[in-house]
Amino acid sequence: MKKNLLKNVVSAVLIVVMAALAGCAGGGGRNRPAGEEAGKPFPELKLLYNTSEGHKKIAETIKQMWKKELGITVQLDNVEWKTYLKNLQVLDYDIARAGWIGDYNDPNTFLDMFLSYGGNNQTGWKNAQYDALIESAASELDPNKRMAILAEAEDILINKATPIMPIYFYVNQNVVKQKVKGMTYNLRDIHLLKYVWIEKDGRPAPENEQVFRFNNGAEPETLDPGLMTGSTGFNIADQIFEGLIQYDPETLAPMPCIATSWDISDDGLVYTFHLRKDAFWTNGDPVTANDFYFAWKRVLEPVTGAEYAYQIYYLKNAKAYNHKEIDDFSKVGLKVIDDYTLETTLENPTAYWLDLLAFHTLLPVNRKCVEKYGSRWTRPENIVTNGPFKLTEWKPKDRIVMEKWDAYRDAPDVKLKKIIAFSIEDNVTALNMFKADETDWIRTIPLSHTDEVRTWPESHITPFLTTYYYRFNTTHPPLDDPRVRQALNLAVDKAAICKYVLKAGQKPATTFVPPGIPGYKPPKGAEYNPEKARELLREAGFAVNIEVSP
């Protein structure tokens, strides 16, 4: 019954979108005589996406657009989150949906992921000119020139090489029970739950009622900060680990955390961090500079295989060490002065270095725990953490439970007693749990319920520094031809997807970097143009056989 209903909803959405497209200028080539074109037939493509009603509707819509405008047949491949991640990592896909949340408020956080050596590139695309521009921007001291260099790099990414297809810019879709207080809504949708509490009758609820339940979506692939790459892992790490810096809950400005203060050299290369002496691990060990040294060295060790190792490449010689160009770690710009003083030396002045220090890859880990338990160190019975909450239960594909750590330095200010993070991939199921008062927070509104839910007082729709896009596997023919990739991009009416499918204020994306970053002027991206798309396919040697209306 539910499956048939979803199928009917998807079909109805597609009918509306296709009807709207029929009247768009350049939308059909309907006057072209029928008949087979010269040229080789275009092979069937496979579109990979992880389980989600929203991903499915978008994929179904784009599939229909490509069929209508280009005569291309696409098979949809729906897999669970862990399988999806594995397929991306080994390039076992043709086209795959993706989303990218900015790690800090700068274009570089979107553009450096497509460096040839970027762990999150996952397209098989390599471009020496692009790499050189990103690296040049890193050493450019003039902010205006730096932004211009990054815009030139983005022009290569989206207009010339096109290993990705931007589709839309997200909005935050937080739906929160009104009894929940202390939640803030920022551009990166980061939520430190140590500031949150449950209210009852106008005051904080009793301790036994300070239980906060939310849907975390897909199962995290890992709870190891040095290895995690997805937001479902980040959401947990934010509660059980703390780094040198944390983000201001509202502005995202870097704030002291384990580091109480820092000194910056006049040339902007050397940062000296002074650590607090009242921070401890849940096993009673003090948190020291050595913990950060061990954690960052572990990430940079080639054998670790950390996809986000490039986030530490800003340290002098860090990239060279990770790429096995040097084997002496003492040459890397990381030095323990004493237990409570850590020094970092950068390759180039980096305006966002403090912002990066709050990122998950740079969180500390407890050496004794990691070395004792190896790959099993993140299990609840083994894990040692340093945040306001500690992990007490992890039932795969069901829930993760965290409880207040009473020995945390600011424990009196932490109101929540327990946090339960459910792993529900189906957004309709998650919404039904919210309606039934089984959860207090969901972060995605099902597309089929957008019109209803966005009007609720519990609904908070706000800007989000995130882009929804499709990756192309540039190692798979015919996607190894940039003309084919550009044709697929031009044949998608992204404005129609936002208007008729998403309906929650999302904006069509012709660039990869979202709008609103101070000082950045992105290149002009390609607009919807199916006629140009057909021309490009023909140039690439393919026949374009589309249905012709009578």
C-alpha positions as CSV (number, residue, x, y, z in Angstrom):
1,M,0.0,0.0,0.0
2,K,2.7,2.5,1.1
3,K,4.9,1.4,-1.9
4,N,2.0,2.0,-4.4
5,L,1.2,5.4,-2.8
6,L,4.9,6.5,-3.1
7,K,4.9,5.3,-6.7
8,N,1.7,7.3,-7.4
9,V,3.2,10.4,-5.8
10,V,6.4,10.2,-7.8
11,S,4.4,9.7,-11.0
12,A,2.2,12.7,-10.2
13,V,5.3,14.9,-9.6
14,L,6.9,13.8,-12.8
15,I,3.7,14.5,-14.8
16,V,3.6,18.1,-13.4
17,V,7.3,18.7,-14.0
18,M,7.1,17.3,-17.6
19,A,4.0,19.3,-18.3
20,A,5.8,22.4,-17.1
21,L,8.8,21.6,-19.2
22,A,6.8,21.1,-22.3
23,G,6.1,24.8,-22.5
24,C,9.7,25.9,-21.8
25,A,11.7,27.6,-24.5
26,G,14.2,25.2,-26.1
27,G,12.6,22.3,-24.3
28,G,11.9,19.8,-26.9
29,G,13.1,19.9,-30.5
30,R,9.6,18.8,-31.3
31,N,9.7,20.1,-34.9
32,R,12.6,17.8,-35.8
33,P,11.6,15.1,-38.3
34,A,11.2,11.7,-36.7
35,G,13.6,8.9,-37.7
36,E,16.8,7.4,-36.6
37,E,19.9,9.6,-36.5
38,A,23.3,8.7,-37.7
39,G,25.8,8.0,-34.9
40,K,26.4,5.3,-32.4
41,P,23.7,4.5,-29.9
42,F,24.1,5.9,-26.4
43,P,24.7,3.2,-23.8
44,E,22.4,2.7,-20.8
45,L,23.7,4.5,-17.7
46,K,23.3,3.5,-14.1
47,L,22.5,6.2,-11.5
48,L,23.5,5.4,-7.9
49,Y,21.8,6.9,-4.9
50,N,21.4,6.0,-1.2
51,T,18.0,5.1,0.2
52,S,15.8,8.2,0.5
53,E,12.4,9.2,-0.8
54,G,13.9,12.6,-1.8
55,H,16.9,11.1,-3.7
56,K,14.5,8.8,-5.5
57,K,12.2,11.5,-6.6
58,I,15.0,13.7,-7.9
59,A,16.6,10.7,-9.7
60,E,13.3,9.7,-11.2
61,T,12.7,13.3,-12.4
62,I,16.2,13.6,-13.9
63,K,15.9,10.2,-15.5
64,Q,12.7,11.4,-17.3
65,M,14.4,14.7,-18.4
66,W,17.3,12.8,-19.9
67,K,15.0,10.4,-21.7
68,K,12.8,13.2,-23.0
69,E,15.5,15.6,-24.1
70,L,18.3,13.2,-25.1
71,G,16.7,9.8,-25.6
72,I,19.0,8.4,-22.9
73,T,18.0,5.4,-20.8
74,V,19.0,5.4,-17.2
75,Q,18.7,2.6,-14.6
76,L,18.3,3.7,-11.0
77,D,20.3,1.9,-8.4
78,N,19.1,2.4,-4.8
79,V,21.5,1.1,-2.1
80,E,21.9,1.5,1.6
81,W,24.3,4.2,2.9
82,K,27.4,2.0,3.6
83,T,27.1,0.3,0.2
84,Y,26.7,3.7,-1.5
85,L,29.9,5.0,0.2
86,K,31.9,1.9,-0.7
87,N,30.8,2.2,-4.4
88,L,31.9,5.8,-4.5
89,Q,35.3,5.0,-3.0
90,V,36.1,2.3,-5.6
91,L,34.4,4.2,-8.5
92,D,31.9,1.5,-8.9
93,Y,29.2,3.6,-10.5
94,D,28.3,5.7,-13.6
95,I,26.5,8.6,-12.0
96,A,26.0,9.1,-8.3
97,R,24.1,11.6,-6.2
98,A,26.0,13.6,-3.6
99,G,25.8,16.5,-1.3
100,W,28.5,18.6,0.2
101,I,28.3,20.7,3.3
102,G,30.9,23.4,3.6
103,D,33.5,22.8,6.3
104,Y,34.0,26.5,6.8
105,N,32.7,29.7,5.2
106,D,35.1,29.9,2.2
107,P,35.0,28.7,-1.4
108,N,38.0,26.6,-0.8
109,T,36.0,24.1,1.3
110,F,34.0,23.2,-1.9
111,L,36.8,23.4,-4.4
112,D,39.7,21.7,-2.8
113,M,37.8,18.4,-2.6
114,F,38.3,18.0,-6.4
115,L,42.0,18.2,-6.3
116,S,43.6,15.2,-8.1
117,Y,44.7,13.8,-4.7
118,G,41.5,14.8,-2.9
119,G,40.0,11.9,-0.8
120,N,36.5,13.1,-1.6
121,N,37.0,13.7,-5.3
122,Q,35.6,10.2,-6.1
123,T,35.1,11.0,-9.8
124,G,38.4,9.8,-11.3
125,W,38.9,13.3,-12.7
126,K,42.4,14.8,-12.5
127,N,43.4,18.2,-13.9
128,A,46.8,19.7,-13.4
129,Q,45.7,23.2,-14.1
130,Y,42.9,23.0,-11.6
131,D,45.3,21.6,-8.9
132,A,47.7,24.5,-9.6
133,L,45.0,27.1,-9.2
134,I,43.8,25.7,-5.9
135,E,47.4,25.5,-4.6
136,S,48.1,29.0,-5.9
137,A,45.1,30.4,-4.1
138,A,46.4,28.9,-0.9
139,S,49.5,31.0,-1.0
140,E,47.9,34.2,-2.3
141,L,47.9,36.9,0.4
142,D,45.7,39.4,-1.4
143,P,42.1,38.4,-0.6
144,N,40.7,39.7,-3.9
145,K,43.2,38.0,-6.0
146,R,42.7,34.8,-4.0
147,M,39.0,34.8,-4.7
148,A,39.6,35.5,-8.4
149,I,41.9,32.5,-8.6
150,L,39.3,30.3,-6.9
151,A,36.6,31.5,-9.4
152,E,38.9,30.5,-12.3
153,A,39.3,27.1,-10.8
154,E,35.5,26.7,-10.4
155,D,35.0,27.7,-14.0
156,I,37.2,24.7,-15.0
157,L,35.2,22.5,-12.7
158,I,31.7,23.3,-13.7
159,N,32.0,24.7,-17.3
160,K,35.0,23.1,-19.0
161,A,35.7,19.7,-17.4
162,T,32.3,19.1,-15.7
163,P,33.1,16.0,-13.6
164,I,30.1,17.0,-11.5
165,M,26.6,18.4,-12.1
166,P,25.3,20.9,-9.5
167,I,21.5,20.6,-9.1
168,Y,20.4,22.8,-6.2
169,F,21.5,24.6,-3.1
170,Y,20.0,23.2,0.1
171,V,18.1,24.8,2.9
172,N,18.1,23.6,6.5
173,Q,15.0,21.7,7.3
174,N,14.9,21.3,11.1
175,V,11.7,20.3,12.6
176,V,11.9,20.5,16.4
177,K,9.5,20.0,19.2
178,Q,8.6,23.3,20.9
179,K,9.6,21.8,24.3
180,V,13.2,21.7,23.0
181,K,15.1,24.9,23.9
182,G,18.6,26.1,23.1
183,M,18.7,25.0,19.5
184,T,20.3,27.4,17.0
185,Y,20.1,27.3,13.2
186,N,23.3,28.2,11.4
187,L,24.7,27.9,7.8
188,R,26.4,24.6,8.5
189,D,23.5,23.0,10.5
190,I,25.9,22.2,13.3
191,H,24.2,21.5,16.7
192,L,26.2,21.2,19.9
193,L,23.6,19.5,22.2
194,K,25.4,20.5,25.4
195,Y,23.5,23.8,24.9
196,V,20.1,22.2,24.5
197,W,17.5,21.3,27.1
198,I,13.9,20.1,27.5
199,E,11.5,22.6,28.9
200,K,8.3,21.8,30.9
201,D,5.8,24.3,32.2
202,G,8.2,27.2,31.4
203,R,11.3,25.9,33.1
204,P,13.8,23.1,32.6
205,A,12.2,19.7,33.0
206,P,13.3,17.4,35.8
207,E,16.6,15.5,35.2
208,N,14.8,12.2,34.4
209,E,12.9,13.9,31.6
210,Q,16.0,15.5,30.0
211,V,16.0,12.9,27.2
212,F,16.5,14.2,23.7
213,R,15.6,12.0,20.7
214,F,16.4,12.7,17.1
215,N,16.7,10.9,13.7
216,N,20.2,10.8,12.4
217,G,19.3,9.3,9.1
218,A,21.6,6.6,7.7
219,E,23.8,4.5,9.9
220,P,27.2,6.2,10.4
221,E,30.0,4.4,8.6
222,T,32.3,4.9,11.6
223,L,32.6,6.9,14.9
224,D,36.4,7.3,14.4
225,P,36.9,11.1,13.9
226,G,40.0,10.5,11.8
227,L,38.1,8.2,9.3
228,M,34.6,9.6,9.2
229,T,33.4,11.3,6.1
230,G,29.6,11.6,6.4
231,S,27.4,14.0,8.3
232,T,25.8,11.1,10.3
233,G,29.1,10.4,11.9
234,F,29.8,14.1,12.4
235,N,26.5,14.6,14.2
236,I,27.6,12.0,16.9
237,A,31.2,13.2,17.1
238,D,30.0,16.7,17.9
239,Q,28.6,15.4,21.1
240,I,31.3,13.0,22.3
241,F,34.5,14.7,21.2
242,E,36.0,18.2,21.6
243,G,38.9,19.8,19.6
244,L,41.1,22.7,20.1
245,I,38.4,25.0,18.8
246,Q,34.6,24.8,18.6
247,Y,32.2,26.8,16.5
248,D,30.0,29.5,17.9
249,P,26.5,27.9,17.8
250,E,25.0,30.9,16.0
251,T,27.7,32.6,14.0
252,L,30.1,29.6,13.4
253,A,33.0,31.9,14.5
254,P,35.9,29.9,16.0
255,M,35.8,29.8,19.8
256,P,38.2,28.4,22.5
257,C,37.5,24.9,23.5
258,I,40.4,22.6,24.6
259,A,42.7,25.5,23.6
260,T,41.9,28.5,25.8
261,S,44.0,30.9,23.8
262,W,46.5,31.0,20.9
263,D,49.3,33.2,19.5
264,I,49.8,33.8,15.8
265,S,53.2,34.8,14.4
266,D,53.5,38.1,12.4
267,D,53.8,36.2,9.1
268,G,50.7,34.1,9.8
269,L,52.5,30.8,9.6
270,V,53.0,29.7,13.2
271,Y,50.1,29.2,15.7
272,T,50.8,28.4,19.3
273,F,47.9,26.9,21.2
274,H,47.6,26.9,25.0
275,L,45.5,24.1,26.3
276,R,43.3,24.0,29.3
277,K,44.3,21.9,32.2
278,D,40.8,20.8,33.3
279,A,40.0,18.7,30.2
280,F,40.0,14.9,30.7
281,W,39.2,11.7,28.8
282,T,36.4,9.5,30.1
283,N,39.1,7.0,31.4
284,G,40.5,9.8,33.6
285,D,43.6,10.7,31.5
286,P,44.2,14.4,31.0
287,V,43.8,15.7,27.5
288,T,47.2,17.0,26.4
289,A,49.0,18.3,23.3
290,N,50.3,14.8,22.7
291,D,46.7,13.6,22.0
292,F,46.4,16.0,19.1
293,Y,49.9,15.1,17.9
294,F,49.0,11.4,17.9
295,A,45.6,11.9,16.3
296,W,46.9,14.1,13.4
297,K,49.9,11.9,12.8
298,R,47.6,8.9,12.6
299,V,45.4,10.7,10.0
300,L,48.5,11.5,7.9
301,E,50.0,8.1,8.1
302,P,49.5,6.6,4.6
303,V,48.6,3.2,6.0
304,T,45.6,4.8,7.8
305,G,43.9,5.6,4.5
306,A,42.1,8.6,5.9
307,E,40.0,10.3,3.1
308,Y,40.1,13.6,4.8
309,A,43.8,13.6,5.4
310,Y,44.0,16.6,3.0
311,Q,42.3,18.7,5.6
312,I,45.7,18.7,7.5
313,Y,47.8,19.4,4.4
314,Y,47.9,23.1,5.5
315,L,50.6,22.0,7.9
316,K,54.1,22.3,6.5
317,N,55.2,19.0,4.8
318,A,51.9,17.3,5.8
319,K,51.0,16.5,2.2
320,A,54.5,15.3,1.5
321,Y,54.4,12.9,4.4
322,N,51.0,11.6,3.5
323,H,52.2,11.0,-0.1
324,K,55.3,9.2,1.1
325,E,57.6,11.9,-0.3
326,I,59.2,12.2,3.1
327,D,59.3,9.6,5.9
328,D,60.4,11.8,8.8
329,F,57.4,13.1,10.6
330,S,59.5,15.6,12.6
331,K,59.6,17.6,9.4
332,V,55.9,18.1,9.5
333,G,54.8,21.4,11.0
334,L,53.4,20.0,14.2
335,K,55.3,20.2,17.5
336,V,54.5,19.5,21.2
337,I,56.1,22.2,23.2
338,D,54.9,20.7,26.5
339,D,51.8,18.8,27.7
340,Y,49.7,21.9,27.4
341,T,51.3,23.8,24.5
342,L,50.9,22.7,20.8
343,E,52.6,24.5,17.9
344,T,51.5,24.3,14.3
345,T,53.5,25.7,11.3
346,L,51.7,26.1,8.0
347,E,52.8,25.9,4.4
348,N,51.1,29.2,3.7
349,P,49.1,31.8,5.6
350,T,45.6,30.2,5.9
351,A,42.8,32.5,6.8
352,Y,40.5,29.6,7.8
353,W,43.0,27.5,9.8
354,L,41.2,28.2,13.1
355,D,37.9,27.2,11.5
356,L,39.4,23.9,10.4
357,L,40.6,23.0,13.9
358,A,37.0,22.4,14.9
359,F,36.5,20.0,12.0
360,H,36.2,16.3,12.9
361,T,39.3,15.1,11.2
362,L,41.4,17.2,13.6
363,L,39.7,16.0,16.8
364,P,41.9,14.3,19.3
365,V,41.8,10.6,20.1
366,N,43.0,8.7,23.1
367,R,46.2,6.8,22.2
368,K,46.0,4.1,24.8
369,C,42.4,3.2,23.7
370,V,43.2,3.2,19.9
371,E,46.4,1.1,20.4
372,K,44.7,-1.3,22.8
373,Y,41.6,-2.1,20.8
374,G,42.6,-1.3,17.2
375,S,39.6,-1.3,14.8
376,R,37.3,-2.1,17.8
377,W,38.2,1.1,19.7
378,T,34.9,2.9,18.9
379,R,32.7,0.2,20.3
380,P,30.7,1.4,23.4
381,E,32.4,-0.9,25.7
382,N,35.9,0.3,24.6
383,I,35.6,3.9,23.4
384,V,37.3,6.7,25.3
385,T,36.1,10.3,24.5
386,N,36.5,13.8,25.9
387,G,33.2,15.6,25.2
388,P,30.1,16.4,27.3
389,F,28.4,13.1,26.4
390,K,29.8,9.5,26.3
391,L,28.7,6.7,24.1
392,T,26.8,4.0,26.0
393,E,25.0,2.0,23.3
394,W,25.2,1.4,19.5
395,K,22.6,-0.9,17.9
396,P,23.5,-0.9,14.2
397,K,20.7,0.3,12.0
398,D,18.6,1.1,15.0
399,R,20.1,3.7,17.5
400,I,23.1,5.3,19.1
401,V,22.7,6.3,22.8
402,M,24.8,8.9,24.5
403,E,24.6,9.9,28.2
404,K,25.8,12.9,30.0
405,W,29.3,12.5,31.3
406,D,29.1,13.7,34.9
407,A,32.9,14.3,35.1
408,Y,32.9,16.7,32.2
409,R,34.4,20.0,33.2
410,D,31.2,22.0,32.5
411,A,28.8,19.2,33.6
412,P,26.6,21.5,35.8
413,D,25.8,23.6,32.7
414,V,24.8,20.5,30.6
415,K,21.1,19.9,31.0
416,L,20.4,16.8,28.8
417,K,20.8,13.5,30.6
418,K,20.5,11.3,27.6
419,I,20.6,11.6,23.8
420,I,19.1,8.9,21.5
421,A,20.0,9.1,17.8
422,F,17.9,6.8,15.6
423,S,19.2,5.5,12.3
424,I,16.1,5.8,10.2
425,E,16.8,6.2,6.5
426,D,13.2,6.6,5.3
427,N,12.2,10.2,5.9
428,V,8.5,9.4,5.9
429,T,9.0,6.9,8.7
430,A,11.1,9.5,10.6
431,L,8.3,12.1,10.2
432,N,5.7,9.6,11.5
433,M,7.9,9.0,14.5
434,F,8.0,12.8,15.1
435,K,4.2,13.0,14.8
436,A,3.9,10.1,17.3
437,D,6.1,12.0,19.8
438,E,8.8,9.3,19.5
439,T,11.4,11.8,18.5
440,D,12.0,15.5,19.2
441,W,13.9,16.5,16.1
442,I,14.1,15.6,12.4
443,R,16.4,17.2,9.9
444,T,14.7,16.4,6.6
445,I,11.1,17.0,5.5
446,P,9.9,14.3,3.2
447,L,9.1,15.7,-0.3
448,S,5.6,14.4,-0.2
449,H,4.9,16.3,3.0
450,T,6.8,19.6,2.3
451,D,3.7,21.7,1.8
452,E,2.2,20.6,5.1
453,V,5.3,20.5,7.4
454,R,6.9,23.7,6.4
455,T,3.9,25.6,7.8
456,W,4.2,24.0,11.3
457,P,5.5,26.2,14.1
458,E,8.1,23.4,14.8
459,S,9.5,23.9,11.3
460,H,12.7,26.0,10.8
461,I,13.7,26.5,7.1
462,T,17.0,28.4,7.0
463,P,19.9,28.9,4.5
464,F,22.4,26.1,4.4
465,L,26.0,26.1,3.1
466,T,25.4,22.9,1.1
467,T,25.1,21.9,-2.6
468,Y,23.2,18.8,-3.9
469,Y,24.9,17.5,-7.0
470,Y,25.6,14.4,-9.2
471,R,29.1,13.0,-9.6
472,F,30.2,11.6,-13.0
473,N,32.6,8.7,-13.1
474,T,35.0,10.1,-15.6
475,T,36.8,6.8,-16.0
476,H,33.7,5.1,-17.5
477,P,32.9,5.6,-21.2
478,P,31.0,7.5,-22.4
479,L,31.3,9.7,-19.3
480,D,35.1,10.1,-20.0
481,D,34.1,12.6,-22.7
482,P,33.5,16.1,-21.1
483,R,31.0,16.9,-23.9
484,V,28.8,14.0,-22.7
485,R,28.9,15.3,-19.2
486,Q,28.1,18.8,-20.3
487,A,25.2,17.5,-22.3
488,L,23.7,15.7,-19.3
489,N,24.1,18.9,-17.3
490,L,22.4,21.1,-19.9
491,A,19.4,18.8,-20.3
492,V,18.3,19.1,-16.6
493,D,15.9,21.9,-15.8
494,K,17.0,22.5,-12.2
495,A,14.5,25.4,-11.7
496,A,11.7,23.0,-12.4
497,I,13.1,20.5,-9.9
498,C,13.2,23.2,-7.2
499,K,9.7,24.4,-8.0
500,Y,7.7,21.2,-8.6
501,V,9.7,18.5,-6.7
502,L,11.5,20.1,-3.7
503,K,9.2,23.0,-2.9
504,A,10.9,24.2,0.3
505,G,12.8,27.2,-0.9
506,Q,15.8,25.4,-2.5
507,K,17.6,27.3,-5.3
508,P,18.7,25.9,-8.6
509,A,22.5,25.5,-8.8
510,T,24.6,26.3,-11.8
511,T,27.8,26.6,-9.7
512,F,29.2,24.3,-7.0
513,V,30.0,27.0,-4.5
514,P,26.8,28.2,-2.8
515,P,25.9,32.0,-2.8
516,G,26.6,34.2,0.2
517,I,30.3,33.7,0.9
518,P,31.7,37.2,1.5
519,G,34.0,38.4,-1.3
520,Y,33.4,35.6,-3.7
521,K,32.0,36.1,-7.2
522,P,31.5,32.7,-8.8
523,P,31.8,32.1,-12.6
524,K,28.6,32.0,-14.7
525,G,27.4,28.5,-14.9
526,A,25.5,26.7,-17.7
527,E,21.8,27.3,-17.8
528,Y,19.2,24.7,-19.0
529,N,19.6,24.3,-22.7
530,P,18.5,21.0,-24.2
531,E,19.1,22.0,-27.8
532,K,22.8,22.7,-26.9
533,A,22.9,19.4,-25.0
534,R,21.8,17.5,-28.1
535,E,24.4,19.3,-30.2
536,L,27.1,18.2,-27.8
537,L,26.0,14.6,-27.8
538,R,26.1,14.6,-31.6
539,E,29.6,16.1,-31.6
540,A,30.6,13.3,-29.3
541,G,29.4,10.8,-32.0
542,F,26.1,9.7,-30.5
543,A,22.7,9.6,-32.2
544,V,20.0,11.6,-30.4
545,N,16.8,9.8,-31.0
546,I,14.0,11.4,-29.1
547,E,10.2,11.0,-29.3
548,V,8.6,13.5,-31.5
549,S,5.1,14.8,-30.7
550,P,2.5,14.6,-33.5
